Amino acid sequence: MSILYTAKTYTTGGRNGQSRSDDGRLDIVLSAPGSNGAGTNPEQLFAAGWSACFIGAMTRAAKEIGLALPADVSVAAEVDLGSDAEQGYFLQARLNVTLPGLERAAAQAIVDRAHQLCPYSKATRGNINAVVTAL
């Protein structure tokens, strides 16, 4: 195994704080989900990271089956923060993928394979309810 990259951040204040990366490229204010705060929240960051990574995995998946990924591919990611008496706090997610110009079966094949390849999908598999769909 070789490590390709290590992200390093420093966060203070939790959901109402600030987070910075060691290279200075990320410097954000955090606000609790649903609040009127000026910052983003961990669920939005997770959705953005997962959807970006998923597009990379779809590129590889498409190549494996001999197709080119459309240039205007998009992923609409939805990450829910929920709570119930049995589980306490939990996450669940939906990735709704648009692959313009591809037949539905080919698009779903790419999405299904990408879900097997994507590191975020691997990390969440069996841990959260995640639905990945080609639209």
N, C-alpha and C positions, 0 to 999 in steps of 0.2 A: 504494500500500500504506500502511496506517496501523497502527501498533503499538497494540494494545488494552490490553496489560498487560506489564510486565516483572517477573519474579520475581527477587529478589536474595537470595542466601544466602552465608554465610561458613562454610566447613567447615575443621576442623582434625583431624588424626589419622587421616584416611582411614577405613577400615572399622572402626576401633576408636577413633573420635573423637566429635566433636560437630558439629552443624550448626544454624545459626541464621539466621532470615530478618531482613532489615533492619527490618521492622515489628514484630518480636517475637512474631508469631503462631506461628511455628515455632521450637521450641528442643528438639532431640532428641539423645539419645545414640545413637551408632551402634555396632553390633557385627557382626562377620563372620558371614555366613550359616552356620547350623548350629552356631554356638558357644553357649556357655552365658551369653554376655554379656547385660546387661540391656536393650540397645538394639535398635532395628530395623536393617534393612540396606537398601542401595540398591535391591535387587530388590523388596523389599516396598513401598518408596516408589514405585517405577516402576509396579508392579501397581496400587496404589491410585490413582495419578494417571491412568493409562490408563483404568481402569474407570470412574472418575468422569467423565472427559472423554467416554468412549464413550457413556455414558447421555445426555449433552447432545447428542451427534451423533445418537443414535437419536430424540430428541425432534424434531429438525429433519427427519430422514428420514421419520418417521411422518407429520408434517404435510405433507410433499411428496406423499405418496400418499393423503392424506385420511383418515388414521387418527389416533386419540388413543393416545398411549403409556400403558399401564397404570400406575397410581400405584405399584404394587408391583413394578415392573421391577427386576431385579438382574443384576449381572455378577460372576461368580466368575472372577477373573483368576489365572492361574498363570504365573509368570515363572521359567524355569529358568536358572541359571548353570551352564554346562558347560565342559568342557575336553577337547580331544583333540590328538593330535600334529600334525595338519595345520592346524587353525584356531587353536590356542591357546585362550584363553578366549572364550566366546561366550554370547549370550543366545538363548532361544527362548521363545515364549509361546503361551498358549491363553486365549481369552476365551469363557467359557460363559455365554450370556445366557438369562435366563428372562423371558418376556413372557406372564404369566398372562392367560388369556382370549382370546388371539389364535390364529387358525388357524396351523398350522405354516408354510404357504407365506407368509402375510403376515408372520409373525415373521421368517422367514429373509430376506424382501425388505427389511425394515427393518434387520436386522443387516448385510446385504450393502451397503446404501446407506450406513449409518453408518460402515462400514469405509472407504468412499471419502471421507467427510467429516471424520472425526476427525483432528485434528492429530497425535496420537500414532501412529495407524495410518499416516498419511502419512509420518511421520518414520522409521518402522521398515520400511516397504514396500521389499522388495528387499534389506534389510539383515539381517533376522533372520527365521527361520521363525516365522510367526504363523498360528494357526488360530482363526477366529472362528465360533462355532456357536450357533444358536438351539436351545435344548433343548425 
